[in-house]
Amino acid sequence: MYISISEGGNIMAKAIQIERLPEPARNELYDFYEFLVKKYVPVLTKSGSDRVAKKAFFNNVTSRAFTLPANFTFDRNELHER
């Protein structure tokens, strides 16, 4: 396996011989690689379907929302009466 490493603008190829490692070490290296990708690779923008779902959700909430009368008062004691 070859990876490119940039040092001061110079790109150089270094070889990692993963096959020399035992299977558990290879798995651990792969897990660590996934961790680094999640940590350092920027997250892609949300897809169009995510935006559509978010808009549908808020349209649903808005359709069920209502306004309270101007003289409405909230009484916590009344709320908890049985």
TIVEX-669201 format. One record per residue (C-alpha): x, y, z. Coordinates in Angstrom, 3 decimals, decimal comma, always signed. Example, Ala and Ser with C-alpha at 12.3 -4.5 7.8 and 13.67 -1.06 7.14 Angstrom:
% residues 2
- +12,300 -4,500 +7,800
- +13,670 -1,060 +7,140
***
This chain:
% residues 82
- +0,000 +0,000 +0,000
- +1,361 +3,426 -0,918
- +0,412 +6,733 +0,632
- +1,418 +10,232 -0,419
- +2,766 +12,536 +2,245
- +3,340 +16,244 +1,702
- +6,361 +17,684 +3,480
- +6,965 +21,376 +2,850
- +5,203 +21,265 -0,512
- +7,122 +18,192 -1,685
- +4,965 +15,130 -2,191
- +6,666 +11,850 -1,489
- +5,360 +8,285 -1,585
- +5,908 +6,020 +1,386
- +5,104 +2,330 +1,410
- +3,296 +0,636 +4,261
- +3,463 -3,132 +4,119
- +0,228 -4,010 +5,866
- +0,555 -7,689 +4,976
- +3,453 -7,909 +7,464
- +1,040 -7,241 +10,318
- -1,021 -9,985 +11,960
- -4,766 -9,902 +11,257
- -5,758 -8,254 +14,594
- -3,216 -5,470 +14,018
- -4,510 -4,909 +10,471
- -8,052 -4,608 +11,825
- -6,905 -2,158 +14,473
- -5,068 -0,095 +11,847
- -8,204 -0,025 +9,699
- -10,323 +1,097 +12,679
- -7,809 +3,850 +13,439
- -7,885 +4,949 +9,792
- -11,699 +5,231 +9,943
- -11,365 +7,304 +13,127
- -8,934 +9,691 +11,408
- -11,218 +10,047 +8,386
- -14,188 +10,937 +10,613
- -12,041 +13,392 +12,574
- -10,283 +15,225 +9,736
- -12,317 +14,846 +6,528
- -14,958 +17,572 +6,222
- -18,569 +16,437 +6,259
- -20,307 +16,777 +2,909
- -23,314 +19,034 +2,663
- -26,679 +17,525 +3,381
- -28,485 +15,930 +0,507
- -31,590 +17,361 -1,090
- -33,732 +14,663 +0,509
- -32,590 +15,806 +3,972
- -33,628 +19,365 +3,164
- -36,988 +18,189 +1,819
- -37,621 +16,105 +4,952
- -36,716 +19,042 +7,214
- -39,035 +21,376 +5,300
- -41,885 +18,828 +5,449
- -41,381 +18,435 +9,197
- -41,586 +22,172 +9,871
- -44,573 +22,562 +7,539
- -46,298 +19,845 +9,571
- -45,483 +21,608 +12,855
- -46,649 +24,962 +11,483
- -49,943 +23,497 +10,296
- -50,688 +22,271 +13,836
- -49,520 +25,413 +15,630
- -51,958 +27,916 +17,057
- -51,773 +31,309 +18,736
- -52,980 +31,916 +22,250
- -55,422 +34,720 +23,069
- -53,797 +38,029 +24,041
- -55,202 +37,857 +27,589
- -54,127 +34,244 +28,202
- -52,267 +33,656 +31,467
- -50,429 +30,515 +32,384
- -51,045 +29,224 +35,899
- -48,738 +26,390 +36,855
- -50,970 +25,367 +39,796
- -53,991 +24,966 +37,522
- -51,924 +22,853 +35,191
- -51,183 +20,325 +37,935
- -54,670 +20,203 +39,511
- -56,546 +16,927 +39,229
***
